[in-house]
Amino acid sequence: MQTAAHSVERAVFTTRNFVFFTAILAMNYTLSRPSPVDFIFIAALFLSLYLRHEVTPKFIALSLLLAIWAIGFFSASIPHLGERNVSFELLAKTFAISIAIVAAFVSMSWGARHYHAFMKVYVWSCLIASVLGIAGFAFKIDLLTWDDRAKGLIDDPNMYGSFLVPSVLFCVYMLNQKIGSRAFIIAAIPILGMGILLSFSRIAAAALLVCLIGYAVFLNRRRLSNLIPWLLGLVIVGSLLFAVAYVSSDEFSQKFFQRLTLAESYDVGRTGRYGRYLLALPMILENPMGLGVLQFEKIFPEPIHNIFLSSFVNYGWIGGFAWLVLFFSSMAVSIQDYRRTRNPLAVLFMFSFLSLVMCASLHEGEHWRHLWLFLGLLWGFNLRNFRQGQAAPGDVRASASSMLPARRIARTGQT
């Protein structure tokens, strides 16, 4: 009887992971509201409930912080519930943050092998998105571009660019840990880089550069002289991608030099992006309960486009301080996870999440599913599945326990 129950649990665990990875592939499409990917994530959560995971303190802490952030945007928006689109916007935000809960709940039962499987699926998802974006730019397909910028089947170029950034970090990790086909990874990096380049997202390019260098410093922290080949490789790949795009497309050169600035026309001026940042500061002090969703746009031509300021001005001090605690505690959790396990996956996901927060600091990133996905994966990192001194992450040999939830691993004593 126990064997039958054990087999059923293994089957559900495997099915749950398959459904979750299917959702990662489905993140390529975000043009409808709600998107099919939302329902796939929810299906993964329901399958997880059957497994009866041992809930970690980190999962509880994440859930509480997200609940407080949600209380902020709900309480600030109550006076405006009768207005058009307000209820739908609240529902959309709830779906978005639920992805963090799902990702954390799912990954609590994961070890290094499952995180590696996730990275491979995410890289494939980004390759699909990148190829669609490149094709859209090359053949001027309106569905796959916006303002002559690549976006694939994702809402806008900035979301698209930020979506691709962690996949490049994953490729570097897999090369370093000798995971997967080296030829495939080397071929994937320029495709992903071209996708980011053709999105013409300045902050995505900056986030990739900062986090890639930061991660390279971490990988070579014991011999910083090894950074020289890394930096040379980065310069060479970047230069080749730029040269190919520049020579092959007049539209690229025009758009590139148009975007090669710290401030576009919509960034400057009293109601420009940077002007809105300054004007929002006194509004935060004057409205401790927050304006509510879709209210900022009644005053200014566009949203605040900064997740930190948006949390304060739109969702009140409750939402603002909840986001600050959530962000800084996420960094602290990652560092603590690495110190206790010495597993570089913790640092990798910290840099991946940081790159997305950097992008969300110049755009309306609280709607980005991949931002909440990486937040959940970061908090779902279960120390019991990453014992200090265990095999290096590059060792992905399958074991019987690698297919079982953490609860059953602990009970049977398997490793």
Number of C-alpha atoms within 10 A of each C-alpha: 6 7 8 9 10 13 13 13 19 17 13 17 22 16 15 23 20 14 19 24 22 18 23 24 19 17 22 23 15 19 14 10 9 13 14 15 21 20 13 17 25 19 16 24 22 12 19 21 12 12 21 12 16 14 16 17 12 17 20 15 14 21 19 14 18 21 16 18 23 20 17 25 26 21 17 23 24 13 11 16 15 10 10 10 13 18 16 13 14 19 13 17 18 17 18 20 24 23 25 28 25 23 23 31 26 26 22 27 27 25 24 20 18 16 16 21 14 18 21 20 18 23 24 16 22 28 20 18 28 30 17 23 30 27 17 23 25 18 11 15 17 15 16 24 27 18 11 20 26 37 32 31 23 24 19 19 27 25 25 26 34 29 27 25 27 29 25 23 25 22 23 20 22 20 17 13 14 14 17 16 11 14 9 10 19 13 11 20 20 16 19 24 23 22 30 29 23 26 30 23 21 19 21 28 19 14 24 26 15 16 22 24 17 12 21 20 17 16 19 13 12 9 10 12 11 14 17 10 10 16 14 11 12 15 12 12 15 15 12 14 16 19 12 11 19 15 10 12 12 11 14 21 16 11 15 18 9 11 14 11 9 9 12 12 8 12 14 14 11 13 17 18 24 18 15 23 17 13 14 18 13 11 16 22 14 12 16 18 21 28 24 25 25 19 16 19 11 9 10 15 12 15 19 27 20 22 24 21 21 29 26 29 30 30 30 28 20 21 31 26 19 23 22 15 13 19 17 10 15 20 20 13 18 21 15 14 22 19 14 12 18 18 21 20 22 23 22 24 22 24 23 27 26 22 27 28 22 21 29 24 18 19 21 17 24 21 19 21 23 23 26 24 21 22 27 28 26 29 31 26 29 23 16 17 20 21 15 15 9 13 13 13 20 17 13 18 8 9 11 9 17 20 19 24 25 23 16 17 18 15 8 9 8 12 12
